[in-house]
Amino acid sequence: MVGLFLDIIVEYLIRVIGRAIKRYRSRGWPTVRATVSSSECPKRSGCNLAEVIYLYCVNGERYSGTNKKPFLSHDSAEEYIRHFAPGTEFTVRVKPDDPEVSIVP
């Protein structure tokens, strides 16, 4: 039981650190408005993930992205996705030389 809990903590920390690195590296990228296509918090083993799928346009081309944010509790993940109902708009950063790559700041 303790081993499983430690596995969840380690997975959570790796995901948080990975997200922080990506956000830091993308800090100079231009921003565009994105629209939520769907959001969910599926039950899974390991740390909980809130998943937000979104659509955005760059130079008239449509793209999609997925934001997967880790949480230690399922309730916290559910609370997060309540802010991302389908149709909700928010800002994403887009990689200048590859608009298929985006990140939620």
HUTA-V582838 format. One line per field, one symbol per residue. ss: DSSP state (H for helix, E for strand, - for the rest). phi: phi as a letter, one per 40 degrees, with the letter a starting at -180 (. if undefined). psi: psi as a letter, one per 20 degrees, with the letter a starting at -180 (. if undefined). A space follows every 50 residues. Layout:
ss: ???
phi: ???
psi: ???
This chain:
ss: -HHHHHHHHHHHHHHHHHHHHHHHH----EEEEEEEEEEE-------EEE EEEEEEEE--EEEEEEEEEEE--HHHHHHHH-------EEEEEE------ -EE--
phi: .cccccdccccdccccccccccccccccccbbcbbccaaabccacgccbc bbbbbabbfgccbbabbbbcacbccccccccccbcdgcbacbcbcdcacc bbacc
psi: ghggghgggggggggggggggggghjhiqqqrpqppgrqrmqprqaqqpp poprqrqplipprqrpoopqqhqhggggggihilqpipqrpqqppgjnii prqp.
